[in-house]
Amino acid sequence: VYPHTALSQMSCCPPGSHPYATPPTDYTPTGTTVTLPLSLPLYVSGSPTSTSSIIVLPEVFGWSGRLKGICDALADEGYYVVMPDCHRGDTAAGKNDIPSWVAETPWEGKVSVDINNVVDYVKTTSPANSKVGALGFCWGAWAACKASAMGVGIDCIVGAHPSIKLEELAFKSSIMDMCTACTAPTLLLSASNDPPNVHPSGEYSAVFEGKGGKTVLFPDMMHGWLSRGDVEIDEIKRDVEKGMNEIKEWLGQHLK
């Protein structure tokens, strides 16, 4: 069971989204936590001898819900998986103005430094010529796309219930410009209440689809289902499994 706590209505997650979920009490993470420069926490799972690494970029709730379990499941597939907490323990839970809170951690000087430090860590602990993918949830999908657009060496991206609209909503920059500059082949896993522009053939999805990307719509799901939806509900459990299969297939295609 994945207990939920109350969440104020937030504009970066659409109305009806799954709220903050505490980590499941019946699961013990198998990874470890290290600290990178600038006191950046990094959850690490899997073997650094793998030639395929994944950077998991969490949502605005930090290391909540099933995220560590997702990291561990991908490590079981043979990946070296790392997950930074760019907000360093702070989360959107209880915040009244989420976009303003997000804007306090911009790409320039903050997220860019953290992600480059994570990439450097992976590159120095993994075999030479290893491939690196990014799996982002909500905020993390924005961070992954922004990283690729800004030239960070990422070989592929998966964006689950993507909030790429933060590029405009929080940072007052062009979403289209970011999507156009993103070079990594990108898979979007979109919920029914995610904006139509990230549904199949939507305005932004079409940009990714035009350069080797793909968009999968989960018409019965609401934003946040993959990482924090209640899997005691059959339909959510079904689409969590489907989403994980899509993730594994995409990563396998581009990283192995």
Secondary structure, 3 states (H helix, E strand, C coil): CCCECCCCCCCCCCCCCCCCECCCCCCCCCCEEEEEHHHEEEEEECCCCCCEEEEEECCCCCCCCCHHHHHHHHHHCCCEEEEECCCCCCCCCCCCCHHHHHHCCCHHHHHHHHHHHHHHHHHHHCCCCCEEEEEEECHHHHHHHHHHHCCCCCCEEEEECCCCCHHHHCCCCCHHHHHHHCCCCEEEEEECCCCHHHCCCCCCHHHHHCCCCEEEEECCCCCCHHHHCCCCCHHHHHHHHHHHHHHHHHHHHHHC
